[in-house]
């Protein structure tokens, strides 16, 4: 698992030079290209557990919440803790010795912080490879003029806790130890209205970050034509054998349709975040959630294995919203889904109000901010 994650990160390095768009699993998950799935877990399935409190959803970080603890050591082999940086903002910069862009970005961040006189700590975290190689990594930073404290991630657990989607990846924590932002980005690139350096300087000055700075508000261009039109209706059966349809919610509740696939790693990362949003905010905002999972045709020999995999994922991630089974992926075709995860927000009147595609670190904030803009009558983009 560790080696696979490391490979994924390195593959994404080049992509980040050109874009910081949400990552999705492409059309290869369509029914005609479905391959035999691998088991989600090696152990036998356990009885469904009572849903945990929202703050305990595994692997999810939230804006404004206490940051995940570090699982890393310093150059001397001593454990690093967030409490080491208490009282001042902290930027955790995830990097790799093979990523020249990462090193340059950390140096650029430090130069910007120095120019703005921001009292912000920078922790440069790379993979723990043992004392000798860790010293070599620290020396690389030093030769590049980087003054950040080197940290070494034990078994990539810190990176997993912070939801790394690629490198360079920056996590922004305020002086009280709460997450204020994060993502794979370039230091000089505006997130929405500010750059990473701007945000770190604001936190250092005791100022707050705009609520929707890290929210994804734009509809993908190929989904724009669906906005304002009636959501295609369908009737599917969920994992409990109950019927599910958008028409069941029309007239009394907004509905979030979540298209995903069991073999898509970006979907696996997104599902717990959506589950946390459901537990924390969905009911308060008058929003129901329905998952739509792509499946092979029932006649396909792999369909039973897919069904077992879906059940394992739902149990493992403690998903409490219904998951409808889209055999043959006809529903996916109705919505012209070309990559998963894809989300469609359906209004009380049954029309599509917004849509997203790709894995987003703070998907809950994106949903909340779009709902607030819709309530205010703003443009649906």
Secondary structure, DSSP 8 states (H G I E B T S, - for coil): -HHHHHHHHHHHHHHHHH----B-B-GGGSGGG------S-SS----------GGG-TT---TTSB-----EE-TTS-EE-GGGGTTS-EEEEE--TT-HHHHHHHHHHHHHHHHTT---EEEEEEE---HHHHHHHHHHHHHTT--SEEEEEGGGHHHHHTT--SSSEEEEE-TTSBEEEEEE--TTS-SSSS-HHHHHHHHHTT----TTTT------GGGGGGTTSB-----EEETTS-EE-GGGTTTT-EEEEEEE-TT-HHHHHHHHHHHHHIIIIITTTTEEEEEEEEE--TTSTTHHHHHHHHHHHHHHTT--SEEEEEETTHHHHHTT--SBSEEEEE-TTSBEEEEEESB-TTHHHHHHHHHHHHHTT----
